[in-house]
């Protein structure tokens, strides 16, 4: 898989989990919070991947 495909996969999963988490804990939330949470989740996936690869070297 190319890096672009991995990004798209993570972005879709981040959006799905962001919607699920916000609907689970708060029934009515502004779409901006959902988008922010999705960006945060995707960003954390990349940060954790960076630390995992750095440790394995």
C-alpha positions as CSV (number, residue, x, y, z in Angstrom):
1,X,0.0,0.0,0.0
2,X,1.2,3.5,-0.8
3,X,1.4,6.2,1.8
4,X,-1.5,8.0,0.2
5,X,-3.7,4.9,0.6
6,X,-2.7,4.6,4.2
7,X,-3.6,8.2,4.8
8,X,-7.0,7.8,3.2
9,X,-7.6,4.7,5.2
10,X,-6.7,6.4,8.5
11,X,-8.7,9.5,7.6
12,X,-11.8,7.4,6.9
13,X,-11.3,5.4,10.1
14,X,-10.7,8.6,12.1
15,X,-13.9,10.2,10.8
16,X,-15.9,7.1,11.6
17,X,-14.5,6.8,15.1
18,X,-15.0,10.5,15.7
19,X,-18.6,10.4,14.7
20,X,-19.1,7.2,16.8
21,X,-17.4,8.7,19.9
22,X,-19.2,12.0,19.8
23,X,-22.6,10.4,19.2
24,X,-21.9,7.9,22.0
25,X,-21.0,10.5,24.6
26,X,-22.9,13.5,23.4
27,X,-26.1,13.1,21.5
28,X,-25.9,16.5,19.8
29,X,-22.6,18.0,18.9
30,X,-21.5,20.6,16.3
31,X,-19.9,19.2,13.2
32,X,-16.8,21.3,13.9
33,X,-16.0,19.3,17.0
34,X,-16.4,16.0,15.1
35,X,-14.0,17.3,12.4
36,X,-11.5,18.4,15.0
37,X,-11.7,15.1,16.8
38,X,-11.1,13.2,13.5
39,X,-8.1,15.4,12.7
40,X,-6.8,14.8,16.2
41,X,-7.2,11.0,15.9
42,X,-5.4,10.9,12.5
43,X,-2.6,13.1,13.8
44,X,-2.2,10.8,16.9
45,X,-1.9,7.8,14.6
46,X,1.0,9.4,12.8
47,X,2.6,10.5,16.1
48,X,2.4,7.0,17.5
49,X,3.7,5.5,14.3
50,X,6.7,7.9,14.4
51,X,7.6,6.9,18.0
52,X,7.1,3.2,17.2
53,X,9.5,3.4,14.2
54,X,12.0,5.5,16.1
55,X,12.2,2.9,18.9
56,X,12.6,-0.1,16.6
57,X,15.8,1.3,14.9
